[in-house]
Amino acid sequence: MPANLLARLRRLRRSSPAWRQATAVTLLVVPLATGAWSLQRRSERHGPALLEQVMTLVMLRFSDTLTANALYEKAARGLVRELKDPYADLLTPADLADFELSTNGNYSGLGVLLTPPINGAVTVEKVYDATPAAEAGVQPGDRIVRINDSNSIGWSTERVHRHLVGEDGTPVVVTLERAGLPAPLTQRFVRRRVHVSSVPFHLMITPGVGYVPITRFSDNTSRELRDAIVSLKRAGSRSLVLDLRGNPGGVVQEALATANLFLPKGAPLLEVRSREGTERFGAEVAPLLQQEPVVVLVDGGSASSAEIVAGALQDNGRALLLGSRSYGKGLVQSVYGLDGGYALKLTTGRWYTPKGRSIQKQPDGSGAIAPDVAVAEDTLVAGEQTLRQVLAPHASSVFGHVTSVAQAVVQEQKQRGAAIRADFQVPAAWTDSVFARLRADAVPVTRAQFDAGRSDIARSLAHRVATLAHGDTLAFRVSASWDLPLKRAVELLERAPSTPALLRAASRDTVS
């Protein structure tokens, strides 16, 4: 706290109650008595003096007690809020930890991905390899019912997450319920550093065509992508689908390094325009892939660093962009460390592609990254569209019931000793079970509405069963059969031996 403010607080604290009351009256009355002269004097006061006086009065006169630290934090938050910057934020130490997890994929915990509550309990969606959870035998579908001494039934996903993560080496006791077991499992875990890969898997879609998704841009994304591409090349890949759909962005340096894997040294990658001027970034090393045709998948969830990569490859004529227009987040956020573990996230500039196109979406609809070939993902028939509209207000219940049915299916198969095959089909009994649960939960859907859109529910069930049974790879192969942008990308790559041939083929048959 500034010395002059501390001195004023000490003087006021030493004063008598009667003096404090008189002072309060004087402060309220004097502006009215002195009129315009006093107002003029007030308008000439320095900003720091105004802030000091307001904080002093709030500290000593406000009806609720506030500590100096709390007062300064509120003042700082008010300042950030008044900037009208939608991305500016004052991050607490806990906020900063969550922000770092979202950008670098590192945290100390158990190594599980959580779903929203199902029947009151947050459920394990995925167990990451080589983590405390994996080593203890935690399984997808396990319901978290107790953490240490607290019953966690009814907790939100965020609250469960906050209790599971912590300092490296610290213990946490978790009680899990598992379908098919007569009693809950209680396990003591020791938290440790976990890295969640931004390249969860890679595979060959067809002979010669490789596929790699990037879920976000973290500290290791370019290295993880490089390793995936090398593996695919060894398996015979001659072309690549790079999937950036739903990628919200992340570390800009990793986006630049990722683009550099496809572009020659010196190729322009990005412009940043700020109050300090324009800064240009280019490829710094030789590329990993020099000639192989590449299709980049984008959609309305591709944002920030994902748009940097897509824009750089598109402007340099190195890849074909396919899908739908990207999100359009072209504002640069910088994070500045502050005392006490706090940090300030502030917009400091704007991003532009190598050809000077604004990545930030504008009110007139311009900006963002438009694909070379537009392929709509939503091809629902009328009955499926109607069912989605009916179920939209109950999305969390639908997700929970689909997941519950999928868990029951997988558990039944395990008990029977039967494996879930990659080409499994969804029988009517599975979707009927979802309908029965929705009706029991008072979700207002009729049998006719459900039957007309049943195929949409079947696809969701197929994906959940595949995920719970065999993880991301099988889930991807199951969903690939109805993924129109992906299917179109593969078709183009299979008949285009080179990048120029790919771009020529795309220019002739844009799909909408």
Secondary structure, 3 states (H helix, E strand, C coil): CCHHHHHHHHHHHHCCHHHHHHHHHHHHHHHHHHCHHHHHHHHCCCHHHHHHHHHHHHHHHCCCCCCHHHHHHHHHHHHHHHCCCCCCEEECHHHHHHHHHHHHCEEEECCEEEEEEECCEEEEEEECCCCHHHHCCCCCCCEEEEECCEECCCCCHHHHHHHHCCCCCCEEEEEEECCCCCCCEEEEEECEEEECCCCCCCEEEECCEEEEECCCECCCHHHHHHHHHHHHHHCCCCEEEEECCCCCCECHHHHHHHHHCCCCCCCEEEEEEECCEEEEEECCCCCCCCCCCEEEEECCCCCCHHHHHHHHHHHCCCCEEEECCCCCCCEEEEEEECHHHCEEEEEEEEEECCCCCECCCCCCCCCCCCCCEECCCCCCCHHHHHHHHHHHHHHHHHHHHHHHHHHHHHHHHHHHCCCCCCCCCCCHHHHHHHHHHHHHCCCCCCHHHHHHCHHHHHHHHHHHHHHHHHCHHHHHHHHHHHCHHHHHHHHHHHCCCCHHHHHHHHHHCCCC
